[in-house]
Amino acid sequence: MALQISEKQFAGVTILEFVGRITLGDESHQVRTKIKEVLSKGKSQIVLDLAGVSYIDSAGLGMLMAGYASARNQGATLKLANLTKKFSELLNITKLVTIFDTYDSFDVAVKSFAAKA
């Protein structure tokens, strides 16, 4: 299944919703391109809604890390929401859970931006 990415705005936060697999090749390239596109528009509060991600490989994790680094370098904040159990476990195993802010839902992730304002 090809990766589908939809973009929406909610309370001033850009939400990127992913459905499909994030793997080496076109899918990971799509992730990188979309995050860069959002950052180039000057968006500084971004939530990646990963509820629809059925699988992510090391290349996909690398692209999420690259997106996080790009956002941070541009003064933006990137947060993850709706992680599947498997993806949460993967973040724990790789210790990337210490890097990303993760939330159970995109609503909670969006509200977390307001809490810091």
PyMOL commands that set and color helices and strands:
alter all, ss='L'
color gray80, all
select helices_A, chain A and resi 26-40+58-73+85-93+96-98+106-116
alter helices_A, ss='H'
color red, helices_A
select strands_A, chain A and resi 4-10+13-22+45-56+77-81+101-103
alter strands_A, ss='S'
color yellow, strands_A
deselect
rebuild
show_as cartoon
